[in-house]
Amino acid sequence: MPLDFPLFPEAASTMAGQVDAIYLFLVALSAFFSILIAGAVVYCAVRYRRRSDDEIGSNLHGSLLLEIVWSAIPLAIVLVLFFWGAKVFFAQSRPPADAIEYTAIGKQWMWKFQHPDGQREINTLHVPKGQPIVIKAISQDVIHSLYFPAFRVKKDVIPGRYTTVWFEATKTGSFHLFCAEFCGAEHSLMGGQVVVLEPEDYERWLAGGAATAQAPEEAGRQLFDQLACGTCHGEGDGGRGPSLHDIYGEEVRLVDGRTVTIDDQYLRESILTPAEKIVDGYSPLMPTYQGQISEENVFKLITYIKSLSPSPEDAAEANPAENAASAADEATEETL
Ligand code: CUA
């Protein structure tokens, strides 16, 4: 729904029309009932005013029909709002399968973004138009909130937990991004721009910075070697720690009998506080890395560990050309 009202933020994503439609419906609904009720109050005050001192109103007795009508109509209205709102909420919460993953780290008082190819930006984010983008975000200190008004999406960015926000931009241009959660003295300055480019321009922009960008898997692999994670987490199952190959997305039993799914959140916990959830059959030998690895480096390690579990889903997520290229890379690595 295109809206050119000056007080209204520009609509520049696939989600914007849906959110605006609900918003406008709510405004229209509120206006309708406000006018109806205020009008009825004024009308009745005039029409049924007391005209002389001895005028006494008659007693009122209940009306079943009226009771049913004024219960059923609001119920129907709120149910419509509930299901409509839930539909849009679910659409906002679930990134499409072909969304490309970016990362964001919130800290007092800046946003640090990283592109899938490893390129980094602070307070500015370049994205291609017409491509669903999911941002996996975490905070390094207090609660922040990543807000893109023109895309009508906002998600809290929390310390210790990954949250995601996704959008697909429908217009090129420069749009605001904000921190929408009061996070300290310079909260109001914790914002910037999201720059939407045509896909070709985005590729060109990426190529411009490619010299300094390192692929997160590669950076993760280096860090993995540097921290000597491989000493315990070897390829086979005989190591002191579980093998990290082909584990992502799988369920695993813990020593205490619980079962967990191996996802980003579990990998992060296992790096920072490994003793919390020990895989069945292993001992709590791993040292904690809490406070020793930055969130960026945790992202890198997770990306590397994920790359050890190529799944059909990954194949669907990545674009075919990239996939063929990375498959070729893997093939050469294996032959080396
Ligand atoms: Cu970060 Cu407000």
py3Dmol code that shows the C-alpha trace and the ligand (Angstrom):
import py3Dmol

protein = """\
ATOM      1  CA  MET A   1       0.000   0.000   0.000  1.00  0.00           C
ATOM      2  CA  PRO A   2       1.853   3.130  -1.127  1.00  0.00           C
ATOM      3  CA  LEU A   3       1.523   5.972   1.326  1.00  0.00           C
ATOM      4  CA  ASP A   4       2.816   9.441   0.687  1.00  0.00           C
ATOM      5  CA  PHE A   5       1.964  11.103   3.951  1.00  0.00           C
ATOM      6  CA  PRO A   6       4.852  13.252   5.180  1.00  0.00           C
ATOM      7  CA  LEU A   7       4.659  12.042   8.816  1.00  0.00           C
ATOM      8  CA  PHE A   8       4.688   8.434   7.739  1.00  0.00           C
ATOM      9  CA  PRO A   9       8.031   6.667   7.262  1.00  0.00           C
ATOM     10  CA  GLU A  10       8.783   5.576   3.710  1.00  0.00           C
ATOM     11  CA  ALA A  11       7.712   2.016   2.933  1.00  0.00           C
ATOM     12  CA  ALA A  12      10.596   0.088   1.397  1.00  0.00           C
ATOM     13  CA  SER A  13      10.194  -3.601   2.154  1.00  0.00           C
ATOM     14  CA  THR A  14       7.889  -6.486   1.375  1.00  0.00           C
ATOM     15  CA  MET A  15       6.715  -6.338   4.996  1.00  0.00           C
ATOM     16  CA  ALA A  16       5.905  -2.634   5.033  1.00  0.00           C
ATOM     17  CA  GLY A  17       2.551  -2.861   3.230  1.00  0.00           C
ATOM     18  CA  GLN A  18       1.288  -5.590   5.554  1.00  0.00           C
ATOM     19  CA  VAL A  19       2.277  -3.713   8.706  1.00  0.00           C
ATOM     20  CA  ASP A  20       0.822  -0.446   7.401  1.00  0.00           C
ATOM     21  CA  ALA A  21      -2.447  -2.155   6.501  1.00  0.00           C
ATOM     22  CA  ILE A  22      -2.898  -3.349  10.096  1.00  0.00           C
ATOM     23  CA  TYR A  23      -1.875   0.023  11.451  1.00  0.00           C
ATOM     24  CA  LEU A  24      -4.308   1.908   9.235  1.00  0.00           C
ATOM     25  CA  PHE A  25      -7.079  -0.546  10.021  1.00  0.00           C
ATOM     26  CA  LEU A  26      -6.501   0.041  13.760  1.00  0.00           C
ATOM     27  CA  VAL A  27      -6.506   3.801  13.288  1.00  0.00           C
ATOM     28  CA  ALA A  28      -9.697   3.655  11.210  1.00  0.00           C
ATOM     29  CA  LEU A  29     -11.357   1.342  13.716  1.00  0.00           C
ATOM     30  CA  SER A  30     -10.400   3.576  16.643  1.00  0.00           C
ATOM     31  CA  ALA A  31     -11.567   6.683  14.789  1.00  0.00           C
ATOM     32  CA  PHE A  32     -14.879   5.057  13.858  1.00  0.00           C
ATOM     33  CA  PHE A  33     -15.694   4.008  17.422  1.00  0.00           C
ATOM     34  CA  SER A  34     -14.402   7.251  18.976  1.00  0.00           C
ATOM     35  CA  ILE A  35     -16.672   9.287  16.715  1.00  0.00           C
ATOM     36  CA  LEU A  36     -19.592   6.896  17.180  1.00  0.00           C
ATOM     37  CA  ILE A  37     -19.321   6.955  20.991  1.00  0.00           C
ATOM     38  CA  ALA A  38     -18.616  10.673  21.312  1.00  0.00           C
ATOM     39  CA  GLY A  39     -21.518  11.379  18.912  1.00  0.00           C
ATOM     40  CA  ALA A  40     -23.862   9.136  20.915  1.00  0.00           C
ATOM     41  CA  VAL A  41     -22.867  10.841  24.184  1.00  0.00           C
ATOM     42  CA  VAL A  42     -23.543  14.308  22.791  1.00  0.00           C
ATOM     43  CA  TYR A  43     -26.762  13.250  21.039  1.00  0.00           C
ATOM     44  CA  CYS A  44     -28.177  11.530  24.151  1.00  0.00           C
ATOM     45  CA  ALA A  45     -27.134  14.409  26.427  1.00  0.00           C
ATOM     46  CA  VAL A  46     -29.127  16.794  24.260  1.00  0.00           C
ATOM     47  CA  ARG A  47     -32.031  14.539  23.318  1.00  0.00           C
ATOM     48  CA  TYR A  48     -32.683  13.126  26.803  1.00  0.00           C
ATOM     49  CA  ARG A  49     -31.758  16.137  28.931  1.00  0.00           C
ATOM     50  CA  ARG A  50     -33.918  16.914  31.957  1.00  0.00           C
ATOM     51  CA  ARG A  51     -36.454  19.541  30.935  1.00  0.00           C
ATOM     52  CA  SER A  52     -38.116  20.222  34.280  1.00  0.00           C
ATOM     53  CA  ASP A  53     -37.402  19.520  37.971  1.00  0.00           C
ATOM     54  CA  ASP A  54     -40.179  16.944  38.359  1.00  0.00           C
ATOM     55  CA  GLU A  55     -39.097  14.916  35.333  1.00  0.00           C
ATOM     56  CA  ILE A  56     -37.921  11.501  36.517  1.00  0.00           C
ATOM     57  CA  GLY A  57     -36.562   8.833  34.151  1.00  0.00           C
ATOM     58  CA  SER A  58     -38.190   5.424  33.866  1.00  0.00           C
ATOM     59  CA  ASN A  59     -36.459   2.291  35.182  1.00  0.00           C
ATOM     60  CA  LEU A  60     -34.389   0.288  32.718  1.00  0.00           C
ATOM     61  CA  HIS A  61     -34.573  -3.477  32.441  1.00  0.00           C
ATOM     62  CA  GLY A  62     -31.949  -5.575  30.702  1.00  0.00           C
ATOM     63  CA  SER A  63     -32.082  -6.557  27.061  1.00  0.00           C
ATOM     64  CA  LEU A  64     -30.616  -9.947  26.170  1.00  0.00           C
ATOM     65  CA  LEU A  65     -30.388  -9.111  22.486  1.00  0.00           C
ATOM     66  CA  LEU A  66     -28.424  -5.940  23.220  1.00  0.00           C
ATOM     67  CA  GLU A  67     -26.057  -7.807  25.542  1.00  0.00           C
ATOM     68  CA  ILE A  68     -25.349 -10.412  22.871  1.00  0.00           C
ATOM     69  CA  VAL A  69     -24.822  -7.830  20.150  1.00  0.00           C
ATOM     70  CA  TRP A  70     -22.395  -5.701  22.116  1.00  0.00           C
ATOM     71  CA  SER A  71     -20.409  -8.782  23.133  1.00  0.00           C
ATOM     72  CA  ALA A  72     -20.363 -10.507  19.755  1.00  0.00           C
ATOM     73  CA  ILE A  73     -19.335  -7.511  17.643  1.00  0.00           C
ATOM     74  CA  PRO A  74     -16.220  -6.604  19.714  1.00  0.00           C
ATOM     75  CA  LEU A  75     -15.327 -10.294  19.934  1.00  0.00           C
ATOM     76  CA  ALA A  76     -15.455 -10.623  16.153  1.00  0.00           C
ATOM     77  CA  ILE A  77     -13.360  -7.473  15.736  1.00  0.00           C
ATOM     78  CA  VAL A  78     -10.622  -8.553  18.174  1.00  0.00           C
ATOM     79  CA  LEU A  79     -10.507 -12.036  16.643  1.00  0.00           C
ATOM     80  CA  VAL A  80      -9.954 -10.514  13.211  1.00  0.00           C
ATOM     81  CA  LEU A  81      -7.176  -8.354  14.674  1.00  0.00           C
ATOM     82  CA  PHE A  82      -5.655 -11.316  16.469  1.00  0.00           C
ATOM     83  CA  PHE A  83      -5.474 -13.639  13.463  1.00  0.00           C
ATOM     84  CA  TRP A  84      -4.417 -10.877  11.097  1.00  0.00           C
ATOM     85  CA  GLY A  85      -1.733  -9.674  13.517  1.00  0.00           C
ATOM     86  CA  ALA A  86      -0.539 -13.226  14.183  1.00  0.00           C
ATOM     87  CA  LYS A  87      -0.213 -13.887  10.455  1.00  0.00           C
ATOM     88  CA  VAL A  88       1.989 -10.818   9.950  1.00  0.00           C
ATOM     89  CA  PHE A  89       3.916 -11.556  13.157  1.00  0.00           C
ATOM     90  CA  PHE A  90       4.738 -15.074  11.952  1.00  0.00           C
ATOM     91  CA  ALA A  91       5.781 -13.744   8.560  1.00  0.00           C
ATOM     92  CA  GLN A  92       8.103 -11.287  10.324  1.00  0.00           C
ATOM     93  CA  SER A  93       9.503 -13.956  12.634  1.00  0.00           C
ATOM     94  CA  ARG A  94      10.332 -16.553  10.006  1.00  0.00           C
ATOM     95  CA  PRO A  95      12.955 -15.643   7.475  1.00  0.00           C
ATOM     96  CA  PRO A  96      12.398 -17.228   4.044  1.00  0.00           C
ATOM     97  CA  ALA A  97      14.635 -20.225   3.301  1.00  0.00           C
ATOM     98  CA  ASP A  98      16.604 -18.316   0.669  1.00  0.00           C
ATOM     99  CA  ALA A  99      17.481 -15.425   3.003  1.00  0.00           C
ATOM    100  CA  ILE A 100      21.169 -14.537   3.123  1.00  0.00           C
ATOM    101  CA  GLU A 101      22.643 -14.326   6.609  1.00  0.00           C
ATOM    102  CA  TYR A 102      24.369 -11.185   7.855  1.00  0.00           C
ATOM    103  CA  THR A 103      25.499 -10.659  11.414  1.00  0.00           C
ATOM    104  CA  ALA A 104      25.162  -7.685  13.720  1.00  0.00           C
ATOM    105  CA  ILE A 105      26.728  -6.955  17.060  1.00  0.00           C
ATOM    106  CA  GLY A 106      25.277  -4.208  19.192  1.00  0.00           C
ATOM    107  CA  LYS A 107      27.503  -2.483  21.719  1.00  0.00           C
ATOM    108  CA  GLN A 108      27.449   0.827  23.541  1.00  0.00           C
ATOM    109  CA  TRP A 109      27.111   2.680  21.194  1.00  0.00           C
ATOM    110  CA  MET A 110      27.439   1.290  17.742  1.00  0.00           C
ATOM    111  CA  TRP A 111      26.261  -1.396  15.357  1.00  0.00           C
ATOM    112  CA  LYS A 112      28.847  -3.675  13.835  1.00  0.00           C
ATOM    113  CA  PHE A 113      27.653  -5.509  10.744  1.00  0.00           C
ATOM    114  CA  GLN A 114      29.263  -8.268   8.781  1.00  0.00           C
ATOM    115  CA  HIS A 115      28.365  -9.421   5.287  1.00  0.00           C
ATOM    116  CA  PRO A 116      28.278 -13.103   4.341  1.00  0.00           C
ATOM    117  CA  ASP A 117      31.556 -12.659   2.427  1.00  0.00           C
ATOM    118  CA  GLY A 118      33.217 -11.262   5.539  1.00  0.00           C
ATOM    119  CA  GLN A 119      33.050  -7.586   4.742  1.00  0.00           C
ATOM    120  CA  ARG A 120      32.430  -5.387   7.777  1.00  0.00           C
ATOM    121  CA  GLU A 121      30.697  -2.082   8.362  1.00  0.00           C
ATOM    122  CA  ILE A 122      29.924   0.100  11.353  1.00  0.00           C
ATOM    123  CA  ASN A 123      26.569   1.892  11.643  1.00  0.00           C
ATOM    124  CA  THR A 124      26.014   1.515   7.900  1.00  0.00           C
ATOM    125  CA  LEU A 125      24.722  -1.532   6.136  1.00  0.00           C
ATOM    126  CA  HIS A 126      24.712  -2.082   2.390  1.00  0.00           C
ATOM    127  CA  VAL A 127      22.226  -4.636   1.106  1.00  0.00           C
ATOM    128  CA  PRO A 128      20.961  -5.714  -2.306  1.00  0.00           C
ATOM    129  CA  LYS A 129      17.391  -4.939  -3.364  1.00  0.00           C
ATOM    130  CA  GLY A 130      14.916  -7.784  -3.876  1.00  0.00           C
ATOM    131  CA  GLN A 131      16.866 -10.274  -1.782  1.00  0.00           C
ATOM    132  CA  PRO A 132      15.607 -11.534   1.587  1.00  0.00           C
ATOM    133  CA  ILE A 133      18.214 -10.757   4.222  1.00  0.00           C
ATOM    134  CA  VAL A 134      18.338 -12.172   7.703  1.00  0.00           C
ATOM    135  CA  ILE A 135      20.472 -10.501  10.338  1.00  0.00           C
ATOM    136  CA  LYS A 136      21.633 -12.674  13.199  1.00  0.00           C
ATOM    137  CA  ALA A 137      22.292 -10.310  16.066  1.00  0.00           C
ATOM    138  CA  ILE A 138      23.693 -10.335  19.548  1.00  0.00           C
ATOM    139  CA  SER A 139      24.692  -7.697  22.058  1.00  0.00           C
ATOM    140  CA  GLN A 140      28.090  -7.381  23.642  1.00  0.00           C
ATOM    141  CA  ASP A 141      26.823  -5.484  26.684  1.00  0.00           C
ATOM    142  CA  VAL A 142      23.239  -4.345  27.394  1.00  0.00           C
ATOM    143  CA  ILE A 143      19.941  -4.798  25.550  1.00  0.00           C
ATOM    144  CA  HIS A 144      19.734  -2.905  22.280  1.00  0.00           C
ATOM    145  CA  SER A 145      17.126  -3.119  19.551  1.00  0.00           C
ATOM    146  CA  LEU A 146      17.738  -3.075  15.834  1.00  0.00           C
ATOM    147  CA  TYR A 147      15.082  -1.036  14.096  1.00  0.00           C
ATOM    148  CA  PHE A 148      14.549  -0.352  10.382  1.00  0.00           C
ATOM    149  CA  PRO A 149      11.514   1.964  10.183  1.00  0.00           C
ATOM    150  CA  ALA A 150      11.284   1.924   6.380  1.00  0.00           C
ATOM    151  CA  PHE A 151      11.235  -1.889   6.431  1.00  0.00           C
ATOM    152  CA  ARG A 152       8.803  -1.988   9.404  1.00  0.00           C
ATOM    153  CA  VAL A 153      10.921  -4.488  11.314  1.00  0.00           C
ATOM    154  CA  LYS A 154      12.506  -4.300  14.743  1.00  0.00           C
ATOM    155  CA  LYS A 155      14.115  -6.879  16.962  1.00  0.00           C
ATOM    156  CA  ASP A 156      15.678  -6.715  20.398  1.00  0.00           C
ATOM    157  CA  VAL A 157      19.385  -7.459  20.424  1.00  0.00           C
ATOM    158  CA  ILE A 158      20.202  -9.190  23.660  1.00  0.00           C
ATOM    159  CA  PRO A 159      23.423 -10.183  25.419  1.00  0.00           C
ATOM    160  CA  GLY A 160      23.942 -13.951  25.492  1.00  0.00           C
ATOM    161  CA  ARG A 161      21.284 -14.877  22.982  1.00  0.00           C
ATOM    162  CA  TYR A 162      21.017 -14.736  19.211  1.00  0.00           C
ATOM    163  CA  THR A 163      17.974 -13.090  17.725  1.00  0.00           C
ATOM    164  CA  THR A 164      17.213 -12.636  14.051  1.00  0.00           C
ATOM    165  CA  VAL A 165      15.456  -9.989  12.031  1.00  0.00           C
ATOM    166  CA  TRP A 166      14.773 -10.283   8.316  1.00  0.00           C
ATOM    167  CA  PHE A 167      13.580  -8.048   5.501  1.00  0.00           C
ATOM    168  CA  GLU A 168      13.506  -7.807   1.758  1.00  0.00           C
ATOM    169  CA  ALA A 169      14.065  -4.270   0.505  1.00  0.00           C
ATOM    170  CA  THR A 170      11.915  -3.198  -2.413  1.00  0.00           C
ATOM    171  CA  LYS A 171      13.455   0.216  -3.123  1.00  0.00           C
ATOM    172  CA  THR A 172      16.970   1.439  -3.591  1.00  0.00           C
ATOM    173  CA  GLY A 173      18.126   4.363  -1.495  1.00  0.00           C
ATOM    174  CA  SER A 174      19.347   5.228   1.942  1.00  0.00           C
ATOM    175  CA  PHE A 175      17.133   4.565   4.958  1.00  0.00           C
ATOM    176  CA  HIS A 176      17.537   5.106   8.689  1.00  0.00           C
ATOM    177  CA  LEU A 177      18.405   2.401  11.139  1.00  0.00           C
ATOM    178  CA  PHE A 178      18.086   2.971  14.854  1.00  0.00           C
ATOM    179  CA  CYS A 179      18.665   1.470  18.244  1.00  0.00           C
ATOM    180  CA  ALA A 180      15.163   1.320  19.692  1.00  0.00           C
ATOM    181  CA  GLU A 181      15.977   0.345  23.257  1.00  0.00           C
ATOM    182  CA  PHE A 182      17.349   2.876  25.739  1.00  0.00           C
ATOM    183  CA  CYS A 183      20.888   1.637  26.313  1.00  0.00           C
ATOM    184  CA  GLY A 184      22.783   4.471  27.966  1.00  0.00           C
ATOM    185  CA  ALA A 185      24.111   7.985  27.465  1.00  0.00           C
ATOM    186  CA  GLU A 186      24.597   7.802  23.707  1.00  0.00           C
ATOM    187  CA  HIS A 187      21.586   5.651  22.861  1.00  0.00           C
ATOM    188  CA  SER A 188      20.221   8.386  20.638  1.00  0.00           C
ATOM    189  CA  LEU A 189      23.411   8.346  18.571  1.00  0.00           C
ATOM    190  CA  MET A 190      23.344   4.590  18.071  1.00  0.00           C
ATOM    191  CA  GLY A 191      21.947   4.603  14.575  1.00  0.00           C
ATOM    192  CA  GLY A 192      22.928   4.897  10.985  1.00  0.00           C
ATOM    193  CA  GLN A 193      21.925   4.102   7.453  1.00  0.00           C
ATOM    194  CA  VAL A 194      20.952   1.067   5.518  1.00  0.00           C
ATOM    195  CA  VAL A 195      21.855   1.553   1.881  1.00  0.00           C
ATOM    196  CA  VAL A 196      19.831  -0.512  -0.566  1.00  0.00           C
ATOM    197  CA  LEU A 197      21.547  -1.066  -3.915  1.00  0.00           C
ATOM    198  CA  GLU A 198      20.571  -2.814  -7.132  1.00  0.00           C
ATOM    199  CA  PRO A 199      22.050  -6.338  -7.003  1.00  0.00           C
ATOM    200  CA  GLU A 200      24.700  -5.472  -9.637  1.00  0.00           C
ATOM    201  CA  ASP A 201      25.692  -2.327  -7.733  1.00  0.00           C
ATOM    202  CA  TYR A 202      25.853  -4.322  -4.527  1.00  0.00           C
ATOM    203  CA  GLU A 203      28.207  -6.848  -6.163  1.00  0.00           C
ATOM    204  CA  ARG A 204      30.357  -3.969  -7.360  1.00  0.00           C
ATOM    205  CA  TRP A 205      30.318  -2.435  -3.902  1.00  0.00           C
ATOM    206  CA  LEU A 206      31.352  -5.767  -2.340  1.00  0.00           C
ATOM    207  CA  ALA A 207      34.102  -6.223  -4.899  1.00  0.00           C
ATOM    208  CA  GLY A 208      35.447  -2.797  -3.934  1.00  0.00           C
ATOM    209  CA  GLY A 209      36.144  -3.967  -0.393  1.00  0.00           C
ATOM    210  CA  ALA A 210      36.952  -7.569  -1.196  1.00  0.00           C
ATOM    211  CA  ALA A 211      40.672  -7.074  -0.707  1.00  0.00           C
ATOM    212  CA  THR A 212      40.236  -6.601   3.041  1.00  0.00           C
ATOM    213  CA  ALA A 213      37.352  -9.016   3.545  1.00  0.00           C
ATOM    214  CA  GLN A 214      38.049 -12.509   4.737  1.00  0.00           C
ATOM    215  CA  ALA A 215      35.371 -15.183   4.462  1.00  0.00           C
ATOM    216  CA  PRO A 216      33.985 -15.921   7.940  1.00  0.00           C
ATOM    217  CA  GLU A 217      34.515 -19.693   7.478  1.00  0.00           C
ATOM    218  CA  GLU A 218      38.147 -19.082   6.658  1.00  0.00           C
ATOM    219  CA  ALA A 219      38.580 -16.668   9.585  1.00  0.00           C
ATOM    220  CA  GLY A 220      36.845 -19.232  11.787  1.00  0.00           C
ATOM    221  CA  ARG A 221      39.125 -21.999  10.616  1.00  0.00           C
ATOM    222  CA  GLN A 222      42.208 -19.931  11.419  1.00  0.00           C
ATOM    223  CA  LEU A 223      40.889 -19.130  14.867  1.00  0.00           C
ATOM    224  CA  PHE A 224      40.002 -22.789  15.378  1.00  0.00           C
ATOM    225  CA  ASP A 225      43.633 -23.708  14.622  1.00  0.00           C
ATOM    226  CA  GLN A 226      45.000 -20.854  16.695  1.00  0.00           C
ATOM    227  CA  LEU A 227      42.989 -21.954  19.743  1.00  0.00           C
ATOM    228  CA  ALA A 228      43.961 -25.571  19.008  1.00  0.00           C
ATOM    229  CA  CYS A 229      40.299 -26.701  19.180  1.00  0.00           C
ATOM    230  CA  GLY A 230      41.240 -29.558  16.848  1.00  0.00           C
ATOM    231  CA  THR A 231      43.401 -31.204  19.524  1.00  0.00           C
ATOM    232  CA  CYS A 232      40.262 -32.492  21.215  1.00  0.00           C
ATOM    233  CA  HIS A 233      37.649 -32.061  18.485  1.00  0.00           C
ATOM    234  CA  GLY A 234      39.176 -34.235  15.795  1.00  0.00           C
ATOM    235  CA  GLU A 235      37.392 -35.602  12.762  1.00  0.00           C
ATOM    236  CA  GLY A 236      36.654 -39.022  14.195  1.00  0.00           C
ATOM    237  CA  ASP A 237      34.753 -40.014  17.296  1.00  0.00           C
ATOM    238  CA  GLY A 238      37.812 -41.120  19.289  1.00  0.00           C
ATOM    239  CA  GLY A 239      38.783 -37.616  20.487  1.00  0.00           C
ATOM    240  CA  ARG A 240      38.517 -36.152  23.970  1.00  0.00           C
ATOM    241  CA  GLY A 241      35.703 -33.963  22.689  1.00  0.00           C
ATOM    242  CA  PRO A 242      32.925 -34.797  20.232  1.00  0.00           C
ATOM    243  CA  SER A 243      33.692 -34.531  16.539  1.00  0.00           C
ATOM    244  CA  LEU A 244      32.321 -31.332  14.985  1.00  0.00           C
ATOM    245  CA  HIS A 245      31.713 -32.818  11.564  1.00  0.00           C
ATOM    246  CA  ASP A 246      28.133 -33.280  10.325  1.00  0.00           C
ATOM    247  CA  ILE A 247      26.601 -32.263  13.638  1.00  0.00           C
ATOM    248  CA  TYR A 248      24.833 -28.985  12.889  1.00  0.00           C
ATOM    249  CA  GLY A 249      21.050 -29.252  13.170  1.00  0.00           C
ATOM    250  CA  GLU A 250      21.281 -32.717  14.728  1.00  0.00           C
ATOM    251  CA  GLU A 251      19.933 -33.664  18.137  1.00  0.00           C
ATOM    252  CA  VAL A 252      22.357 -34.819  20.758  1.00  0.00           C
ATOM    253  CA  ARG A 253      21.941 -36.479  24.140  1.00  0.00           C
ATOM    254  CA  LEU A 254      23.613 -34.895  27.134  1.00  0.00           C
ATOM    255  CA  VAL A 255      25.123 -36.641  30.172  1.00  0.00           C
ATOM    256  CA  ASP A 256      22.143 -35.543  32.280  1.00  0.00           C
ATOM    257  CA  GLY A 257      19.694 -37.243  29.891  1.00  0.00           C
ATOM    258  CA  ARG A 258      18.417 -34.069  28.215  1.00  0.00           C
ATOM    259  CA  THR A 259      18.422 -33.751  24.445  1.00  0.00           C
ATOM    260  CA  VAL A 260      19.465 -30.570  22.667  1.00  0.00           C
ATOM    261  CA  THR A 261      19.466 -29.508  19.037  1.00  0.00           C
ATOM    262  CA  ILE A 262      22.841 -28.323  17.836  1.00  0.00           C
ATOM    263  CA  ASP A 263      22.175 -24.805  16.623  1.00  0.00           C
ATOM    264  CA  ASP A 264      23.976 -21.469  16.794  1.00  0.00           C
ATOM    265  CA  GLN A 265      22.838 -20.881  20.349  1.00  0.00           C
ATOM    266  CA  TYR A 266      24.039 -24.290  21.556  1.00  0.00           C
ATOM    267  CA  LEU A 267      27.398 -23.903  19.803  1.00  0.00           C
ATOM    268  CA  ARG A 268      27.862 -20.488  21.401  1.00  0.00           C
ATOM    269  CA  GLU A 269      27.098 -21.868  24.863  1.00  0.00           C
ATOM    270  CA  SER A 270      29.397 -24.802  24.260  1.00  0.00           C
ATOM    271  CA  ILE A 271      32.271 -22.487  23.412  1.00  0.00           C
ATOM    272  CA  LEU A 272      31.733 -20.001  26.228  1.00  0.00           C
ATOM    273  CA  THR A 273      30.412 -22.226  29.028  1.00  0.00           C
ATOM    274  CA  PRO A 274      31.157 -25.779  27.897  1.00  0.00           C
ATOM    275  CA  ALA A 275      30.484 -27.434  31.266  1.00  0.00           C
ATOM    276  CA  GLU A 276      26.785 -26.472  31.130  1.00  0.00           C
ATOM    277  CA  LYS A 277      25.744 -29.031  28.537  1.00  0.00           C
ATOM    278  CA  ILE A 278      28.141 -31.949  28.210  1.00  0.00           C
ATOM    279  CA  VAL A 279      27.463 -34.452  25.429  1.00  0.00           C
ATOM    280  CA  ASP A 280      26.741 -37.962  26.677  1.00  0.00           C
ATOM    281  CA  GLY A 281      29.903 -40.050  26.797  1.00  0.00           C
ATOM    282  CA  TYR A 282      32.288 -37.117  27.323  1.00  0.00           C
ATOM    283  CA  SER A 283      33.838 -35.476  30.390  1.00  0.00           C
ATOM    284  CA  PRO A 284      33.780 -31.767  31.235  1.00  0.00           C
ATOM    285  CA  LEU A 285      37.411 -31.212  30.226  1.00  0.00           C
ATOM    286  CA  MET A 286      37.006 -28.160  28.048  1.00  0.00           C
ATOM    287  CA  PRO A 287      38.040 -24.839  29.566  1.00  0.00           C
ATOM    288  CA  THR A 288      35.563 -21.966  29.511  1.00  0.00           C
ATOM    289  CA  TYR A 289      36.111 -19.226  26.955  1.00  0.00           C
ATOM    290  CA  GLN A 290      33.710 -16.792  28.625  1.00  0.00           C
ATOM    291  CA  GLY A 291      35.196 -13.322  28.397  1.00  0.00           C
ATOM    292  CA  GLN A 292      38.096 -14.533  26.279  1.00  0.00           C
ATOM    293  CA  ILE A 293      36.528 -14.659  22.838  1.00  0.00           C
ATOM    294  CA  SER A 294      34.743 -11.665  21.368  1.00  0.00           C
ATOM    295  CA  GLU A 295      31.259 -12.077  19.905  1.00  0.00           C
ATOM    296  CA  GLU A 296      32.787 -11.576  16.432  1.00  0.00           C
ATOM    297  CA  ASN A 297      35.093 -14.498  17.008  1.00  0.00           C
ATOM    298  CA  VAL A 298      32.266 -16.652  18.331  1.00  0.00           C
ATOM    299  CA  PHE A 299      30.385 -15.867  15.078  1.00  0.00           C
ATOM    300  CA  LYS A 300      33.457 -16.935  13.095  1.00  0.00           C
ATOM    301  CA  LEU A 301      33.881 -20.194  14.984  1.00  0.00           C
ATOM    302  CA  ILE A 302      30.187 -21.021  14.582  1.00  0.00           C
ATOM    303  CA  THR A 303      30.303 -20.265  10.863  1.00  0.00           C
ATOM    304  CA  TYR A 304      33.328 -22.547  10.523  1.00  0.00           C
ATOM    305  CA  ILE A 305      31.714 -25.340  12.557  1.00  0.00           C
ATOM    306  CA  LYS A 306      28.552 -24.991  10.453  1.00  0.00           C
ATOM    307  CA  SER A 307      30.619 -25.323   7.302  1.00  0.00           C
ATOM    308  CA  LEU A 308      31.718 -28.758   8.559  1.00  0.00           C
ATOM    309  CA  SER A 309      28.096 -29.915   8.309  1.00  0.00           C
ATOM    310  CA  PRO A 310      26.998 -29.317   4.730  1.00  0.00           C
ATOM    311  CA  SER A 311      23.259 -30.023   4.675  1.00  0.00           C
ATOM    312  CA  PRO A 312      20.580 -29.952   1.985  1.00  0.00           C
ATOM    313  CA  GLU A 313      19.201 -26.861   3.722  1.00  0.00           C
ATOM    314  CA  ASP A 314      22.533 -25.075   3.306  1.00  0.00           C
ATOM    315  CA  ALA A 315      22.469 -26.009  -0.332  1.00  0.00           C
ATOM    316  CA  ALA A 316      19.013 -24.439  -0.681  1.00  0.00           C
ATOM    317  CA  GLU A 317      20.057 -21.316   1.217  1.00  0.00           C
ATOM    318  CA  ALA A 318      23.184 -20.523  -0.724  1.00  0.00           C
ATOM    319  CA  ASN A 319      22.819 -19.509  -4.338  1.00  0.00           C
ATOM    320  CA  PRO A 320      23.662 -22.245  -6.857  1.00  0.00           C
ATOM    321  CA  ALA A 321      26.723 -20.505  -8.325  1.00  0.00           C
ATOM    322  CA  GLU A 322      28.283 -19.960  -4.882  1.00  0.00           C
ATOM    323  CA  ASN A 323      27.443 -23.515  -3.994  1.00  0.00           C
ATOM    324  CA  ALA A 324      29.195 -24.957  -6.999  1.00  0.00           C
ATOM    325  CA  ALA A 325      32.204 -22.784  -6.178  1.00  0.00           C
ATOM    326  CA  SER A 326      32.364 -23.870  -2.539  1.00  0.00           C
ATOM    327  CA  ALA A 327      31.857 -27.506  -3.533  1.00  0.00           C
ATOM    328  CA  ALA A 328      34.792 -27.126  -5.897  1.00  0.00           C
ATOM    329  CA  ASP A 329      36.835 -25.545  -3.059  1.00  0.00           C
ATOM    330  CA  GLU A 330      36.022 -28.439  -0.794  1.00  0.00           C
ATOM    331  CA  ALA A 331      36.990 -30.905  -3.486  1.00  0.00           C
ATOM    332  CA  THR A 332      40.378 -29.258  -3.895  1.00  0.00           C
ATOM    333  CA  GLU A 333      40.863 -29.152  -0.132  1.00  0.00           C
ATOM    334  CA  GLU A 334      40.223 -32.856   0.066  1.00  0.00           C
ATOM    335  CA  THR A 335      42.700 -33.660  -2.658  1.00  0.00           C
ATOM    336  CA  LEU A 336      45.384 -31.522  -1.018  1.00  0.00           C
TER     337      LEU A 336
END
"""
ligand_1 = """\
2
CUA
Cu 21.675 0.688 21.837
Cu 19.920 2.146 22.449
"""
view = py3Dmol.view(width=600, height=400)
view.addModel(protein, "pdb")
view.setStyle({"model": 0}, {"cartoon": {"style": "trace"}})
view.addModel(ligand_1, "xyz")
view.setStyle({"model": 1}, {"stick": {}})
view.zoomTo()
view.show()
